[in-house]
Amino acid sequence: MNIDLEIILMLMFLPMCVGKRFNDVGEQRRRRGREYLKSFNVYALEGFPLVKTGDDVAGKIVDAYRENGLRVEDGDIIVVAQKIVSKAEDRVVTLNGIVPSQEARKLAGLTGKSPRFVELVLRETKRVLKASRDILLVEDKRGLVCISAGIDKSNVEGRGRYVLLPEDPDVSADRCRLRIRELTRKNVGVIVSDTYSRPFRRGQVNFAIGVSGVRIFKDYRGKKDLFGHVLKVKNVAVVDEIAAAAELLMGQGTEKSPVIVFKGLGSEASMCEKRGLQELFISDQEDLFKNAL
Amino acid sequence: MNIDLEIILMLMFLPMCVGKRFNDVGEQRRRRGREYLKSFNVYALEGFPLVKTGDDVAGKIVDAYRENGLRVEDGDIIVVAQKIVSKAEDRVVTLNGIVPSQEARKLAGLTGKSPRFVELVLRETKRVLKASRDILLVEDKRGLVCISAGIDKSNVEGRGRYVLLPEDPDVSADRCRLRIRELTRKNVGVIVSDTYSRPFRRGQVNFAIGVSGVRIFKDYRGKKDLFGHVLKVKNVAVVDEIAAAAELLMGQGTEKSPVIVFKGLGSEASMCEKRGLQELFISDQEDLFKNAL
């Protein structure tokens, strides 16, 4: 009977161990205690509900984790599409009732855009960088360089309704991070992201526009390479790379996946309290590309 | 005895099922047969050996898969750092023996760079976009806009030795993909990537500079959003987003992880034979940012 019990126990635990061995390769690799990271996993929170003004986005994220069979864990990095943050923060406007300024009318003539839309853009703008047929490129009041101050009508209900960027996307990210901590006691990082065109290359990619609890840069300057040369320039914009990766699952059409979860990036992104999209903005003096276009 | 057997069997399979349930969430989510993707995993191939002229990079990748406990599977996307491709293709040069042209000497004066280094850059260049203190921005002979034609000395052995970009990174990617298929009979995608500064934002991110077997863009133009609006602009540069994501594990210093594997992106990146970095290059006429810096 003793032997039987042993066999039973062995039979019980054998498959468990084998199962663990094959399924947790990534996890095992992470645990080996190296200083740099060897794998990470990315998940879309499927079936995320439509967001309305005043909604608790962080609460919806925590619910969606559960509905997707995932757990909120320390070190998770959560990328949230700007659009749902803006909707929750009531940053949706209609063109009705917008009175265009003289400058808006002038730029509307140049760009072929509606004077009221241009007025909306100007209200969010620090300076206009380029206005020509179909193009109104600005540095927005936050410091972000983008087409039409990031104002957009895709995935917004109703005609003539436009979504502005969050008033301060860093604050939005920070609020979301703190609320998730309140709900789950877990320390996550939050990136608010949006998709933009960029100079010199066709197509758009996702960028970070608000950050909380994630290291912005991986700075190699002053460190040595494999052969002892000191690296002079390398300062990698990690949050932009995470935002770009998130877009692969986020989609831009009817995918309904505005929230993407990264597991295993914790040590790489070295969770910190510091927030500050401002660090990503670059002055004209520092911009290597200034005057090159 | 029959009952005992049932109990034993139940006890045997219960933990297996529970184990599977918790460990295969991503896999299960993928299998549900939806049209869009819900998760993917990213792995660094750890302990990748130093690459020398003439090395079979694809062969080393297949070996490294095995040493990292991973299998080459259909749909894997493999991102390879430009530097090891260039080294294998003997694109390492020394400045000794380079004779600077008159133009190189003039630009050396403007930029403060050595005339022989500038000569190297010019030999890889179609046109100079900007030359000023410390900056030599060019459109290289391939069409890629980058600082110093992507020529760099980090992670190269020896003084005065520089690595040029592969002669044609699309061909390099294609050769790597076909060789992996020859070795494993698996259809993978290959992206050759490099890290570059970009206008308007601080820091660098990884870009795709050569592509084979991966869809370049996810084109939403003409498709509808959640509320039936037709999307006019969205055309996402997927390969750049994959390259950016890879950098999170690749590192730029002593990490020795020049090859990164994506599993689960297959349907998203919709494997195809088409290759062509050229599609990512944009003419001055099409570049929305032209004249904006």
Interface residues (C-beta under 8 A of the other chain):
Chain A: I8 L11 M12 F13 P15 M16 G19 K20 N23 D24 V25 G26 R29 Y36 L37 K38 S39 F40 N41 V42 Y43 A44 E46 L50 N68 G69 L70 L129 K130 I135 L137 V145 I147 K153 S154 N155 V156 E157 G158 T195 S197 R198 P199 F200 R201 R202 G203 Q204 V205 N206 F207 I216 F217 K218 Y220 K223 K224 D225 L226 F227 H229 L231 V233 K234 N235 V236 A237 V238 D240 E241 I242 A244 A245 E247 L248 L249 G251 Q252 G253 T254 E255 K256 S257 L265 E268 E279 L280 F281 I282 E286 D287 L288 F289 K290 N291 A292 L293
Chain B: I8 L11 M12 F13 L14 P15 M16 G19 K20 N23 D24 V25 G26 R29 Y36 L37 K38 S39 F40 N41 V42 Y43 A44 E46 L50 N68 G69 L70 L129 K130 I135 L137 V145 I147 K153 S154 N155 V156 E157 G158 T195 S197 R198 P199 F200 R201 R202 G203 Q204 V205 N206 F207 I216 F217 K218 Y220 K223 K224 D225 L226 F227 H229 L231 V233 K234 N235 V236 A237 V238 D240 E241 I242 A244 A245 E247 L248 L249 G251 Q252 G253 T254 E255 K256 S257 L265 E268 E279 L280 F281 I282 E286 D287 L288 F289 K290 N291 A292 L293
